[in-house]
Amino acid sequence: MRRVLPWALVGLVAIVGVAGALLGVANEPSVVSTQPTVPEMVAATRSGGTARFTYSSAATSENPLLRSVSIGAGAVDFRTGSVNTVERDRSTSIEQNGNAPSHQVTETMYNDQIWIGPTFYAQIGVVGQPDEIGWIKAMPPSGSSGLLGVLDGVTPIGFLDSELGERGTKLVLIRSEVLGGVATTKYRVVVPTCNRAGSPQAVLGSIDLWLDGEGRLVQVTDVLHSTDPIRPVNGRSTTIATARLFDFGAPVTISAPKVVLPAGQGGVAFFSVSPKGCPT
């Protein structure tokens, strides 16, 4: 699975803590006895035709340079392979001007994206500063679209592609829950971990997913534990990411923006995460 992030945010993983706060967990109804297969879940979700979604992430750490918050929303059209997102990312970095002492700077960046089939558009910048670039066009790497099409670019949905098919991965039925007034069944995807001594490490703890009564994916949450020994960004962090899908079948309009820079001339980078949560 490939995650698309702006050049200044490579390594930032996205989640939905804010959206999760909007979801009420009511008294648990009886647990669904049948356990759907992955192809059945994918087919049911895509059969909705369209959907809206929210997502957010929060990375916590003793090192402020490893802390971040990301919040976004968008819509997807499975029929045309199109998706758009509006995202705001807040993180801290080190800044130095000339010979002046370095200091920490916290900024909020906007990272708006549009995917139409194999074509990817992005508008990236710092909130409060003039937009000097505008929309740029880039061709995503091969394999960036998986089981749920271009929606796989939204964290943590994309992990489902690689992790559910990995040897040793387990899908465990947890319980029935009511999320935002919708009856759902919760499953836990338990995945293997990796450990590469002497290099940045990312261990994917677990993925929880919720399916509605029609077997459609309505929420995904994952936890990622990372260790980075490289100074000054050395330390450990834990990122919790959540995405929620709703309004299946609602009318959505996704069109290409006016492009300032053609493909190959924009400051966009692709961050790849391999199965088992190991960065490649």
C-alpha positions as CSV (number, residue, x, y, z in Angstrom):
1,M,0.0,0.0,0.0
2,R,1.3,3.4,-0.9
3,R,0.5,6.5,1.0
4,V,0.6,9.9,-0.7
5,L,2.0,12.7,1.4
6,P,3.5,16.2,0.5
7,W,7.3,16.5,0.4
8,A,7.3,18.4,3.7
9,L,5.2,15.8,5.4
10,V,7.0,12.5,4.3
11,G,6.8,10.2,7.3
12,L,3.6,11.8,8.7
13,V,0.9,9.1,9.0
14,A,-2.7,10.2,9.0
15,I,-5.8,9.2,11.4
16,V,-9.3,10.1,12.6
17,G,-9.5,10.8,16.3
18,V,-11.8,13.8,15.8
19,A,-14.2,11.8,13.6
20,G,-14.2,9.0,16.2
21,A,-15.4,11.4,18.9
22,L,-18.5,11.9,16.8
23,L,-19.4,8.2,16.9
24,G,-21.6,7.0,19.7
25,V,-21.3,3.5,21.0
26,A,-24.7,2.4,22.3
27,N,-25.8,-0.8,24.0
28,E,-24.5,-3.7,22.1
29,P,-27.0,-5.7,19.9
30,S,-26.5,-9.4,19.3
31,V,-23.3,-10.3,17.5
32,V,-23.6,-11.3,13.8
33,S,-22.8,-15.0,13.5
34,T,-21.6,-15.0,9.9
35,Q,-18.1,-13.8,9.1
36,P,-17.7,-12.2,5.7
37,T,-14.7,-12.7,3.5
38,V,-12.5,-9.9,2.3
39,P,-13.8,-10.1,-1.3
40,E,-17.4,-9.9,0.0
41,M,-16.5,-6.8,2.1
42,V,-14.9,-5.1,-0.8
43,A,-17.7,-5.9,-3.2
44,A,-20.3,-4.7,-0.7
45,T,-18.5,-1.4,-0.1
46,R,-17.9,-0.7,-3.8
47,S,-21.5,-1.5,-4.6
48,G,-22.6,1.7,-2.9
49,G,-21.3,3.5,-5.9
50,T,-20.3,6.6,-4.0
51,A,-19.6,7.6,-0.4
52,R,-18.4,10.5,1.8
53,F,-15.7,10.0,4.4
54,T,-13.7,11.7,7.2
55,Y,-10.3,10.8,8.5
56,S,-7.8,12.1,11.0
57,S,-4.6,11.1,12.7
58,A,-2.8,12.0,15.9
59,A,0.8,11.1,16.7
60,T,2.0,11.3,20.3
61,S,5.5,11.4,21.5
62,E,7.8,12.8,24.2
63,N,9.7,14.4,21.3
64,P,7.7,17.4,20.0
65,L,9.2,16.8,16.5
66,L,7.4,13.5,16.3
67,R,4.0,14.9,17.3
68,S,1.4,15.7,14.6
69,V,-2.3,16.0,14.0
70,S,-4.0,15.5,10.6
71,I,-7.7,16.0,9.8
72,G,-9.4,15.5,6.5
73,A,-12.7,14.8,4.6
74,G,-13.7,13.9,1.1
75,A,-15.8,11.9,-1.3
76,V,-15.2,8.9,-3.5
77,D,-16.9,7.6,-6.7
78,F,-16.1,3.9,-7.0
79,R,-17.7,3.8,-10.5
80,T,-15.2,6.3,-12.0
81,G,-12.3,5.7,-9.8
82,S,-12.3,9.2,-8.5
83,V,-11.7,10.7,-5.0
84,N,-11.1,14.1,-3.5
85,T,-9.8,15.1,-0.1
86,V,-9.4,18.3,1.9
87,E,-6.7,17.9,4.6
88,R,-5.0,20.0,7.3
89,D,-1.8,18.7,8.9
90,R,-0.2,20.3,12.0
91,S,3.4,19.4,13.0
92,T,6.6,20.8,14.4
93,S,10.0,21.1,12.6
94,I,13.4,22.7,13.1
95,E,14.1,26.0,11.3
96,Q,17.3,27.9,10.9
97,N,18.0,31.1,9.0
98,G,21.6,31.8,8.1
99,N,23.9,31.7,11.1
100,A,21.0,32.3,13.6
101,P,20.4,29.6,16.2
102,S,17.9,26.9,15.1
103,H,14.5,26.9,16.7
104,Q,11.3,24.8,16.6
105,V,8.4,26.0,14.4
106,T,4.9,24.6,14.4
107,E,2.9,25.0,11.2
108,T,-0.4,23.9,9.8
109,M,-0.2,22.8,6.2
110,Y,-3.0,22.2,3.7
111,N,-2.9,19.1,1.6
112,D,-5.8,18.9,-0.8
113,Q,-5.9,16.1,-3.3
114,I,-7.9,14.9,-6.3
115,W,-7.6,11.5,-8.0
116,I,-9.4,10.9,-11.3
117,G,-8.5,7.4,-12.5
118,P,-4.7,7.1,-12.8
119,T,-4.2,10.9,-12.6
120,F,-3.4,12.7,-9.3
121,Y,-3.6,16.4,-8.5
122,A,-2.4,18.1,-5.3
123,Q,-2.4,21.5,-3.8
124,I,0.1,21.9,-0.9
125,G,1.2,24.8,1.2
126,V,1.3,26.5,4.6
127,V,-1.9,27.9,6.0
128,G,-1.6,31.7,6.3
129,Q,1.1,32.0,3.7
130,P,0.6,33.0,0.0
131,D,0.0,30.1,-2.4
132,E,2.9,30.3,-4.8
133,I,2.3,27.0,-6.6
134,G,-1.4,26.2,-6.8
135,W,-2.6,22.8,-8.1
136,I,0.0,20.5,-9.5
137,K,-0.4,17.3,-11.5
138,A,1.5,14.1,-10.8
139,M,1.3,10.5,-11.9
140,P,1.1,8.1,-8.9
141,P,3.3,5.1,-8.8
142,S,2.0,1.8,-10.1
143,G,0.2,-0.3,-7.5
144,S,-1.1,2.8,-5.6
145,S,-4.7,1.7,-6.2
146,G,-5.9,-1.6,-4.6
147,L,-9.0,-3.4,-3.3
148,L,-11.0,-0.2,-2.7
149,G,-9.6,1.7,-5.7
150,V,-8.2,5.2,-5.2
151,L,-9.7,5.2,-1.7
152,D,-6.7,3.1,-0.7
153,G,-4.7,6.4,-0.6
154,V,-6.7,7.4,2.5
155,T,-5.0,6.2,5.7
156,P,-5.6,3.7,7.2
157,I,-7.9,2.1,4.5
158,G,-5.0,1.3,2.3
159,F,-3.5,-1.1,4.9
160,L,-6.4,-3.5,4.3
161,D,-5.0,-4.3,0.9
162,S,-1.7,-5.7,2.1
163,E,-2.3,-6.8,5.7
164,L,-5.4,-8.9,5.2
165,G,-3.6,-11.0,2.6
166,E,-0.4,-11.5,4.7
167,R,0.6,-14.8,6.1
168,G,-0.1,-14.8,9.8
169,T,-2.7,-12.1,9.7
170,K,-5.9,-12.9,11.7
171,L,-9.4,-11.5,11.4
172,V,-11.1,-11.8,14.8
173,L,-14.8,-11.1,15.5
174,I,-15.1,-8.7,18.4
175,R,-18.7,-7.6,19.0
176,S,-21.6,-5.7,17.6
177,E,-21.7,-1.9,18.1
178,V,-23.9,1.1,17.1
179,L,-21.8,3.8,15.5
180,G,-23.5,7.1,14.7
181,G,-26.9,5.4,14.8
182,V,-25.8,2.6,12.4
183,A,-25.7,-1.1,13.6
184,T,-22.3,-2.5,12.8
185,T,-20.1,-5.5,13.6
186,K,-16.5,-4.9,14.7
187,Y,-13.6,-7.1,13.7
188,R,-9.9,-6.9,14.6
189,V,-7.2,-7.6,12.1
190,V,-4.1,-8.8,13.9
191,V,-1.0,-8.5,11.8
192,P,2.7,-9.7,12.2
193,T,5.3,-7.1,13.1
194,C,8.8,-6.3,11.9
195,N,12.0,-5.1,13.6
196,R,15.0,-3.8,11.8
197,A,17.7,-3.0,14.2
198,G,19.6,0.3,13.7
199,S,17.0,1.8,11.4
200,P,13.7,3.6,11.8
201,Q,11.1,1.0,12.8
202,A,7.3,1.0,12.4
203,V,5.3,-1.7,14.1
204,L,1.6,-2.0,13.1
205,G,-0.2,-3.1,16.2
206,S,-3.7,-3.9,15.0
207,I,-6.4,-2.8,12.6
208,D,-10.0,-2.6,13.7
209,L,-12.8,-2.5,11.1
210,W,-16.5,-2.1,11.4
211,L,-19.1,-3.4,8.8
212,D,-22.7,-2.3,8.5
213,G,-25.7,-4.6,8.0
214,E,-25.0,-4.8,4.3
215,G,-21.4,-5.8,4.8
216,R,-20.0,-2.4,3.8
217,L,-16.9,-0.9,5.4
218,V,-17.9,2.0,7.6
219,Q,-14.9,2.6,9.8
220,V,-11.3,1.5,10.1
221,T,-8.8,2.3,12.9
222,D,-5.2,1.3,13.2
223,V,-2.3,1.9,15.7
224,L,1.3,2.4,14.5
225,H,4.2,2.4,16.9
226,S,7.4,4.0,15.4
227,T,11.0,4.4,16.6
228,D,13.4,6.8,14.9
229,P,17.0,6.8,16.2
230,I,18.1,9.7,13.9
231,R,18.8,13.0,15.6
232,P,17.2,15.4,16.2
233,V,14.0,13.5,15.4
234,N,15.0,10.5,17.6
235,G,12.4,9.0,19.8
236,R,9.3,6.9,19.8
237,S,5.8,7.8,18.7
238,T,2.4,6.2,18.6
239,T,-0.1,7.1,15.8
240,I,-3.7,6.2,15.9
241,A,-5.5,6.6,12.5
242,T,-9.2,6.3,11.8
243,A,-11.3,6.7,8.7
244,R,-15.2,6.7,8.6
245,L,-17.4,6.1,5.5
246,F,-21.0,7.2,5.3
247,D,-23.7,8.5,2.9
248,F,-23.3,5.6,0.5
249,G,-25.0,6.4,-2.9
250,A,-25.1,10.2,-2.3
251,P,-24.5,12.4,-5.4
252,V,-20.8,13.5,-5.6
253,T,-19.0,15.6,-8.2
254,I,-15.3,15.2,-8.6
255,S,-13.6,17.1,-11.4
256,A,-10.0,18.0,-12.4
257,P,-8.7,21.4,-11.1
258,K,-6.9,24.0,-13.1
259,V,-3.3,22.9,-13.1
260,V,-0.4,25.3,-12.7
261,L,2.4,22.8,-12.9
262,P,2.4,19.7,-15.2
263,A,3.3,16.2,-14.1
264,G,6.9,15.8,-13.0
265,Q,7.4,19.4,-11.9
266,G,5.6,19.5,-8.6
267,G,6.9,19.0,-5.0
268,V,5.0,15.8,-4.3
269,A,6.5,12.7,-2.8
270,F,5.1,9.2,-2.3
271,F,5.7,7.4,1.0
272,S,5.4,3.6,0.8
273,V,4.5,1.3,3.6
274,S,5.0,-2.4,3.0
275,P,3.0,-5.2,4.5
276,K,3.6,-5.8,8.2
277,G,3.9,-2.1,8.7
278,C,7.6,-2.1,7.7
279,P,8.6,1.1,5.7
280,T,10.3,0.2,2.4
